[in-house]
Amino acid sequence: MSPATTRPDGGRGTRGVVPVLAFAGIVVAVMQTLLVPVIKDLPTLLDTAPSNATWVMTSTLLAGAVATPIMGRLGDLFGKRRLLLASLAVMVVGSLICAVTDQLLVMITGRALQGFAMGAIPLGIGLMRDTLPRERLASAMALMSSSIGVGGGLAMPAAAFVAQHADWHALFYGAAGLGAVSIALILALVPESEVRARGTFDVAGALGLSLGLVLFLLPITKGTDWGWSSGLTLGLFAASAVVLGLWGVLELRLKAPLVDLRTTVRREVLLTNIASIMVGVAFYAISLVLPQLLQLPTATGYGLGQSMVVAGLCMAPLGLTMMLMAPVYARLSTAYGPKVTLILGLLIMAIGYGAGLGLMSAAWQTVVISVVVGGGIGLAYSSLPALIVGAVDPSETGAATGLNTLMRSVGTSVSSAVVGMVLADTADHVGPVAVPTMEGFRFSFAIAAGAVALGLALALFLPGRGGGGAVGTGVLRASSEEDAAVARTASGAYRD
């Protein structure tokens, strides 16, 4: 019987799948925060204006947003392991390009190639669903989903240490090395899934979605620099609405669209995706606020005067706690379902942000906030792919989880723009330098708490667990799907 129609028994063939795919997820997530420790120095390092230097960060975000749903769909059609390897290979090339240049345009190109690897997250989740036995699937998908935050959290202290004690280009050589190790491990230990979606790749849909996303995310990430009421910002938002509207009409007319919008508007899928945006907003807010608070000089009256490395270490528990939540999530989800774990995660995040409004006067307090908020984010991030996977057909896993990962990226983009605007508008100006204020930090935390509250309201309207199981209804439905798949495989519905 084809592996497309059966789950493995958990034997030797799948033993290395979870750690290897989780490691790959962490590696690609590192790319998003790799330059955070040196972001304030980028204009000097690249000999350019601050407004131009921000493109080094923006290009990675935009490339990741575009690549995530497209690579998910390509994986469904042509093989998830194959496309995962391609994503990591592109990341390695981008890292090596960045490692050998001080030129702005070349650096932006390399950073965009690094961001392209974000498609590895939905591909990894899809591989896990296709190759792992049911009893291991919940904790595995939780770990893969959390790798976005884990990579970002762990990268900051490591990158800060490297940037403080070596040439900053060493960050990119390190990224290329991690990518190469990940590729070697996947080749050695991760089998290809034989599950294939039917149809062809929707080129027009991919181009339309890419253009619409760029037109939408560009003014979000650059609105503070351009001005939110400027003609350029408003014009790009309007163009995005037009392009995405036309793209939606096209997708509804195709038999094999890039994104099945009819599936997307199902209540469980739609509410989960919107809640994902809110979780993304909350996750990025703490990553923007606490490092700045920690590194501001004590002369401000509220800054904690810590070094770059110490600030990174204080933030490390955010990622570590997210990783530790994966097995906790698996037990809770098995007992109560992913809806309950999502609600619990959002409640914990709300407690963390609420406490954070009053706990900002010592470094140890930022560690406490990181642990609590990280625990909540870990549970929430772990729940999201389970809710999506439980609501779609196995052949749509890559595209559906890719879209969900994209929604989280949209949330982090919105968070970056809004928090950046708040901190800029409330800053004190000391000569040419804008110094963030405690008022701005607290207002940013209040915005994050509001996003959590909205996500919680959406989660309450999700359907119940419907029957339980490790990853919701999708796992329980799997047995009947697999029986039907036997007949489909014989008729060629799944193609090698």
C-alpha positions, -999 to 999 in steps of 0.1 A, spaced: 0 0 0 13 35 -9 26 57 19 2 83 6 -26 62 20 -12 49 52 4 63 83 37 48 94 39 28 126 64 51 142 93 29 134 128 37 124 118 54 92 102 84 109 124 86 141 144 116 130 116 135 113 104 157 141 137 170 154 151 175 119 120 194 106 118 214 139 154 224 134 147 234 99 119 256 111 141 272 137 168 279 111 145 297 87 128 317 115 163 329 126 165 349 94 137 372 106 156 384 137 192 378 125 199 415 121 179 428 150 210 434 172 227 455 146 196 472 131 205 506 145 240 504 130 229 493 95 229 528 80 266 531 89 275 496 80 259 499 46 268 536 41 232 546 34 203 566 48 183 551 76 152 550 54 171 529 28 186 506 54 151 495 66 147 477 33 172 451 45 146 440 70 115 447 49 128 426 19 130 395 41 95 400 54 80 406 19 98 376 4 86 354 33 50 365 29 50 358 -8 68 325 -6 48 309 22 15 301 5 32 295 -29 57 270 -16 29 253 4 9 247 -28 39 236 -48 47 211 -21 12 197 -22 16 192 -60 52 181 -64 65 169 -31 69 187 2 104 174 10 116 184 -25 103 220 -20 116 222 15 151 214 3 147 240 -25 136 266 1 167 259 23 190 260 -7 178 294 -17 183 306 19 219 293 19 226 312 -14 210 344 0 231 341 32 263 337 12 255 367 -9 249 388 22 282 375 38 304 389 11 289 424 5 285 459 20 264 471 -9 228 480 -1 211 466 -32 231 433 -31 223 430 6 186 435 0 187 408 -27 204 383 -4 180 391 25 150 386 2 164 351 -7 168 344 30 131 353 36 121 330 8 128 301 31 98 309 53 78 285 31 96 257 51 72 261 80 40 249 62 60 223 42 73 208 74 38 207 90 26 190 58 54 164 59 46 156 95 9 150 88 18 128 59 45 107 75 40 105 113 17 82 132 -13 98 149 0 96 185 31 117 176 14 142 153 0 167 179 33 175 197 52 174 164 30 200 147 31 221 178 69 221 178 70 230 141 45 258 145 63 272 175 96 271 157 88 306 142 89 321 177 116 298 190 140 307 162 133 344 166 138 342 204 170 322 204 185 341 175 186 374 194 212 366 221 233 345 197 233 372 170 240 398 197 270 379 209 284 374 174 278 411 164 295 423 196 326 402 193 331 396 156 325 411 122 288 413 115 292 394 83 298 363 104 261 363 111 255 353 75 282 327 73 266 312 104 232 313 88 245 295 56 262 269 78 229 262 97 211 259 64 236 235 50 234 213 81 196 213 79 197 202 42 220 174 50 198 162 79 167 163 58 184 143 30 195 117 55 165 113 78 133 128 63 114 107 37 94 123 9 56 123 12 38 105 -16 5 125 -10 -2 147 -39 -29 172 -47 -46 170 -81 -44 197 -107 -17 221 -119 0 250 -104 -20 283 -106 7 306 -120 -17 335 -125 -30 331 -89 5 330 -76 15 362 -94 -18 379 -83 -14 370 -47 23 380 -47 15 414 -62 -14 419 -38 6 410 -7 35 432 -17 12 462 -23 -5 455 11 26 448 32 48 475 17 28 505 31 24 487 64 61 483 68 71 517 54 40 538 64 58 554 94 86 566 70 63 577 42 35 590 63 2 572 69 -18 598 50 6 602 21 -6 596 -14 19 568 -18 7 549 13 -30 553 5 -24 546 -32 -7 513 -24 -34 502 0 -60 510 -27 -41 491 -54 -37 462 -30 -75 460 -25 -81 461 -62 -55 434 -70 -66 411 -42 -102 415 -52 -95 405 -88 -73 377 -76 -102 364 -55 -126 364 -85 -100 345 -105 -94 319 -77 -132 312 -74 -133 304 -112 -105 279 -113 -108 242 -107 -74 240 -90 -67 274 -75 -36 284 -55 -59 290 -25 -93 274 -22 -113 304 -11 -144 283 -5 -124 263 21 -109 295 35 -143 310 43 -154 281 64 -160 293 99 -132 272 115 -107 282 89 -116 319 87 -118 325 124 -85 306 130 -67 327 103 -80 360 118 -70 348 153 -36 340 138 -31 377 128 -39 387 164 -14 362 178 12 376 154 6 411 165 10 401 202 41 380 195 60 408 178 51 436 202 71 421 230 100 414 207 101 451 198 95 467 232 116 448 257 149 448 239 147 486 236 137 491 272 165 468 284 192 487 264 181 523 271 205 540 295 194 544 331 198 582 328 164 582 311 149 573 345 133 541 331 158 525 309 175 494 323 210 501 309 218 465 298 242 455 271 231 440 237 240 405 248 223 408 282 192 421 265 192 392 242 196 367 271 166 383 289 146 377 257 158 341 252 131 327 276 105 338 252 117 313 226 126 286 251 92 287 268 75 284 234 95 253 227 87 237 261 50 243 255 49 218 226 46 186 248 23 204 272 1 214 243 0 178 230 -14 165 264 -39 194 267 -51 191 231 -55 153 234 -77 158 265 -96 189 255 -90 198 218 -70 226 201 -98 251 206 -94 250 244 -56 252 242 -59 282 219 -82 299 244 -58 290 273 -28 303 254 -46 336 247 -56 340 284 -20 334 295 -8 360 270 -33 385 283 -20 379 319 16 384 307 8 417 289 -14 429 318 14 422 343 39 438 319 22 472 321 34 474 357 66 452 356 91 472 336 115 485 363 141 457 365 158 432 341 144 402 360 109 415 355 114 414 317 124 378 320 92 370 339 71 388 313 90 368 285 83 335 302 46 341 307 39 356 273 61 330 257 41 302 273 9 317 260 23 322 225 36 286 225 1 272 233 -16 295 208 9 289 180 7 252 186 -31 252 183 -34 271 151 -20 244 126 -40 217 144 -72 237 139 -64 243 102 -53 207 95 -84 194 112 -106 214 88 -90 207 54 -84 177 31 -49 161 35 -40 171 -1 -46 208 8 -25 208 40 5 226 25 -15 254 10 -38 258 40 -11 259 66 9 281 43 -19 306 43 -22 304 81 15 310 84 11 340 61 -16 354 84 8 353 113 33 371 92 7 398 84 2 401 121 39 406 128 40 432 100 10 451 114 26 449 149 59 463 136 42 492 119 18 501 147 43 497 175 69 516 155 44 544 149 35 545 186 71 546 198 79 573 172 49 595 181 56 593 219 94 596 217 114 624 234 139 641 211 173 647 224 189 666 196 186 644 165 180 613 185 145 601 192 143 582 226 113 559 232 94 567 263 78 546 290 44 559 278 51 545 244 62 511 258 31 508 279 8 519 251 24 493 228 17 466 255 -19 478 257 -22 474 219 -9 439 222 -33 431 250 -62 444 228 -51 421 200 -51 392 224 -86 401 236 -99 402 200 -82 369 193 -98 354 224 -133 366 212 -127 350 178 -115 317 194 -147 315 215 -167 312 183 -147 284 168 -165 250 166 -160 226 195 -135 198 193 -161 177 176 -147 144 188 -112 150 201 -80 134 190 -45 146 189 -50 173 163 -88 177 162 -112 165 137 -86 160 110 -70 131 128 -103 114 135 -114 119 100 -81 105 87 -91 68 90 -121 72 67 -100 94 43 -73 68 42 -98 40 34 -111 62 5 -75 70 -5 -69 33 -13 -94 35 -41 -81 69 -52 -45 57 -53 -55 28 -76 -72 52 -100 -42 76 -100 -56 104 -79 -24 106 -60 5 109 -84 41 99 -77 
